[in-house]
Amino acid sequence: MTIYKNVINYIETKNNVEKIEENTNDILARKDNKYKGWKCWSGINCITISSNGDIYNASCTDKKMGNIFKDDQITPLTTPHICGRTWCVCAAHLNLKKVKSNKYLKYVRED
């Protein structure tokens, strides 16, 4: 059975950096979805709008960006923010770009 691979992770090993392609569900099952303190591109590459019109960076609701019913102008995030959540729990948002530190920026794909 072939599993759809929708995430590329770069794992630092003793001698180099290894590229691993896998599925977001595998990351969730291993509980490797802890990114608190990492730079995250949510709010740049995606947004979530709640039923009351609140706009957030993603389903984690880490950063509120405004409200479509109350705010005249919404300013989207333009730079990655530091994640404040312990867990990234949405498979759709788990595959967003994230880096632990600036030294890994060279591995981030440009859109």
C-alpha positions as CSV (number, residue, x, y, z in Angstrom):
1,M,0.0,0.0,0.0
2,T,1.4,3.4,-1.0
3,I,1.0,6.2,1.5
4,Y,0.6,9.7,0.1
5,K,3.6,11.7,1.3
6,N,2.7,15.4,1.8
7,V,5.5,16.6,4.1
8,I,9.2,16.9,3.7
9,N,11.2,17.0,7.0
10,Y,14.9,17.7,7.3
11,I,16.3,15.9,10.3
12,E,19.8,16.8,11.6
13,T,21.9,13.7,12.1
14,K,25.4,13.4,13.5
15,N,27.1,14.0,10.2
16,N,24.6,15.8,7.9
17,V,20.9,16.7,7.3
18,E,18.6,13.9,6.1
19,K,15.5,14.6,3.9
20,I,12.5,12.5,4.9
21,E,9.2,12.5,3.0
22,E,6.2,11.3,4.9
23,N,2.5,11.8,5.6
24,T,1.2,14.3,8.2
25,N,-0.8,11.5,9.9
26,D,2.5,9.6,10.6
27,I,3.8,12.8,12.4
28,L,0.5,13.0,14.4
29,A,0.6,9.2,15.3
30,R,4.2,9.5,16.6
31,K,3.3,12.7,18.5
32,D,6.2,14.6,16.7
33,N,3.9,17.6,16.2
34,K,5.4,19.8,18.9
35,Y,6.6,23.1,17.4
36,K,6.3,25.6,20.3
37,G,9.0,28.2,19.8
38,W,9.5,27.4,16.1
39,K,9.0,29.9,13.3
40,C,5.8,29.1,11.5
41,W,4.3,30.4,8.2
42,S,0.7,30.0,9.3
43,G,-1.2,33.2,8.7
44,I,1.0,33.7,5.6
45,N,0.2,30.5,3.7
46,C,-3.2,29.9,5.2
47,I,-5.8,31.4,7.5
48,T,-8.9,30.1,9.4
49,I,-12.1,32.1,9.7
50,S,-14.4,31.1,12.6
51,S,-18.2,31.2,12.4
52,N,-18.3,34.6,14.2
53,G,-15.9,36.1,11.6
54,D,-12.7,36.0,13.7
55,I,-9.6,35.4,11.4
56,Y,-6.7,33.4,12.8
57,N,-3.4,32.2,11.4
58,A,-4.6,28.6,11.4
59,S,-6.9,26.2,13.2
60,C,-4.6,26.4,16.3
61,T,-5.9,30.1,16.7
62,D,-2.4,31.1,17.9
63,K,-2.6,34.6,16.3
64,K,-5.9,36.5,15.9
65,M,-5.7,38.7,12.8
66,G,-9.0,40.4,12.9
67,N,-12.7,39.9,12.2
68,I,-14.4,40.0,8.8
69,F,-17.6,41.5,10.3
70,K,-16.1,44.1,12.6
71,D,-12.8,45.3,11.2
72,D,-12.6,47.7,8.2
73,Q,-9.2,46.4,7.2
74,I,-7.5,43.1,7.8
75,T,-3.7,43.0,7.7
76,P,-2.4,39.5,7.1
77,L,0.8,38.3,8.6
78,T,3.7,38.9,6.2
79,T,6.5,37.3,8.2
80,P,6.7,34.0,10.1
81,H,5.7,34.2,13.8
82,I,7.0,32.2,16.7
83,C,4.5,29.4,17.5
84,G,3.0,29.7,21.0
85,R,1.1,26.3,20.9
86,T,2.4,23.1,22.3
87,W,0.8,20.9,19.6
88,C,0.1,21.4,15.9
89,V,-3.0,19.2,15.6
90,C,-4.5,19.9,12.2
91,A,-3.2,17.7,9.4
92,A,-4.0,20.4,6.9
93,H,-1.9,22.9,8.7
94,L,0.8,20.6,9.9
95,N,2.4,20.6,6.5
96,L,3.0,24.4,6.6
97,K,6.5,25.6,6.6
98,K,8.2,25.6,10.1
99,V,11.8,26.0,11.2
100,K,13.3,25.4,14.6
101,S,16.0,28.1,14.0
102,N,17.3,30.4,11.3
103,K,20.0,27.9,10.4
104,Y,17.3,25.7,8.8
105,L,15.9,28.5,6.6
106,K,18.0,27.3,3.6
107,Y,15.8,24.1,3.5
108,V,12.5,26.0,3.3
109,R,11.0,26.0,-0.2
110,E,10.1,29.4,-1.7
111,D,6.6,29.8,-2.9
